[in-house]
Amino acid sequence: MKKRWKWIFFGGFFAVFIIAAVCLIIFLSKTISPGNEAEEYCIKNTAINATSFDVVGYMEHDEGNWTRYIYWIAEDGLSDRQELFIFQQVQFGPMGSSMKWNRFRFPYHVSSGEDEIVGSVTFTPHDMRNRDLSVDWMIFYSSNEHHISRYTFTVEEDGKTYTTKDGMVSTDQAFAVTLPDLGVKDGVSRKFVKAEFFDAQGNLVETIEGNE
């Protein structure tokens, strides 16, 4: 009898191990590392024939969960269009320590129209367990050939409009900046009104306005 239970125990342990190994293999096959693998993906799937991409990251602790994204922005292309690839960090398994796995999935790709200096996209982010957050993010991205150095956002909160302090970017690099928490959060309604981008001399380079 003891021998039988011993085989049942080891058989169950082996089955759990096999299931975990299969799940891990599937996880690794459907995600990528944030470095060379992500850049190679962008170059392979570019819509504007870009051959070079720059990367920035964005992380937020929201609604009790970590949310981490990386943005790959085209540095060049055969047209004046802007291009952005978004990758989301994901967990393997339910434990919080699994966030240490530096693996990402590809959720979004967008490119601008012709001659747009700064492109923009609004989307609903997910936490690391791939659950929708209750608010939207708006991302502004550019190869920055016009040497933008700072920007401001104008937003409306419960009918009151205000402009944020200047945000700064490098004049010599592509950039992507995030305006988070659009929608209703903690009972406050937040709406995008306008984004303005300036060069180092203070000249207005681009204005993006929200829809009424």
N, C-alpha and C positions, 0 to 999 in steps of 0.2 A: 504493500500500500504506500509506504514512504517513497519507494522508488518511483511509483506511478505519479505521486504528487510532485516529485522532483522533476520528472520529465514534463509535466504540465507547466510547472513554473518556468523552466528554461524555454519551453516552447512558446509560452506567452511573452517572455522577455524578448526572444528572438523575433517574434512577429512585430512587437512594438518597435524594435530596432529597425527592422526592414521598412516599416511604414514611415518612420522618421527619416530614414535615409532617402527614400523615394521622394518625400515631401521636400527635403533639402535640395535634391537634384533638380526638381521642378522649379523651386524657388530661384536657384542659381541660374537656371536656363532662361528664366523669364525676367531677370533683372540684370543690371550691368553695374560696373564700377564707375565712380564719378569722374575718372580721369580719362585715359586714352580711349577706353571703350566708348564713352559718351561722345567724345570729340569725333571719333571715327564714324559713329552713327550719324552725327550731324552732317559731316562731309558727304557721306553716302546718300543722305536723303534731302540735301539742300534743294530748295526751289529756285534759288537765284544763282546757282553755280558758284557758291562761295567755296573757297579753299582754305580759309582760316577762320577760326572762331575763338572768342574770348569768353571766360566764365566768371560768374559772380554767384554768390550764395545768399540765401535768405532763410532765416530761422525764426520761428515765433512759438511761444508757449501760450496756447489759446485753449480755452474750455477744458483745462486740465490735461491737455495732450500736447506733445511736441509736434510741430509741423516744420519740416525742412524741405526746401527746394533748391535746386541749382539751375541757373539760367545760362545757356550758351548762346551768345550773340554773334552774328556774322560780322567779321571785320572787313570783309571785302565781298565783291560779287560782280557780275557782268552787267548789273543795272543799278539804279539808285534806290532800289527797294531795300527795306530793312527785314531782318529775319531773326526769329527767336525759337529756340528749342527749350522746353521746360521738362525737368526730371524731378521726380518726387522720391524722397527716401521712404523705404518701407521696412517693416519688421518681419522677422521670421519667428513665428511663435508668439504666444500671448504675453511673455514675460517682458517687463520694462527694460531689463538688461539687454534684450535682443536689439535695442536701438543702436547698440554699438556696431552692429553689422552695417558696414558702409556700402549698402546696395541700394540701387535706385531703379525705378521703372519709368518708362516714357509715357507721359499722359497727354502732352500737347505740343503742337507745332503751329506757328503762325508766321506769315510774312505780310508786309505792308503793300500798299499800292505804289505806283511809280512816283518818284520825286518826293516821297514823304521823308522828312528829316528825322522824325521820331515816330515810331510805331507804338500802338497801344493795344492791349487785349484785357478783357475782364473774364475771370473764370472763378469757379467755386473750388477752393482748395480742399484737400483731404488731410487727415492726420496720418500718422505712420501706419495705422491699421486700416487705411483706405476708407475711412468713414468721412462723409461730407461734413464740413463745418457749416455753421449757420449764416456765415457772412461771405461776401465775395472779396477778391483782391483785384486790383487793377495794376498791370505792369506796363511800364513805358520803357522802350528799348531802342537803341540806335548804335550804328557803327561809329558815330560821332565824327564824321568827316568835317563838320562845321565847328568843332572844338567847343562844344557846350561845356560850361564849367559849373553852373549852378541851376537850380530849379525851385519852383514853389508850387504847392498844391492849394487850390481853393476848394473847400468842402462846405456842405450845409448840414448842420446838426439840429434837428427838430425846428427847422425854419430859420435858424440863425446861421449866417455865412461868415466864415473866417478863413484867413490865409495862413498857411504854416510858415515856420521859419525856413530860411534858405537851406536846401540840401545841396551837397557838393559832389561833383564827380570829376574824374581826371580828364583834362582836355585832350589827352593823347591816347585814350583807350575807349573801346566800345563800352557801353554801360546798359544796365537794366536796373530800374528802381521800382519799388513796390509801394502802392497805396493800399493798406489793408483795411479790414473791418467796414466794408461798404454794405449797407443793409441795416437791419435792426439787431442791435446787440445791447444787452442789459437795459432794454426798454428805450434805447436811444436810436433814432433813425439817422443814418449817416449817408449822405449822397455826394457823389463827385460832381463838381461844378466846372473846374478849369485847372489845367496844368500849363505852366509857362517855363520855358527853357531859355537861358541866357548864356552868351559867351563871356570870356574873361574881361572884356571891356564893358560889360553890362548891357550889350545890345540884345534885344529880344530876337531869338532865332526861330522859335516855334511856339505856337499856342494850340492846345487841344482842349476843346470844350465838350462838356457832357450833353447828353440829349435831354431836352425838357420833358 
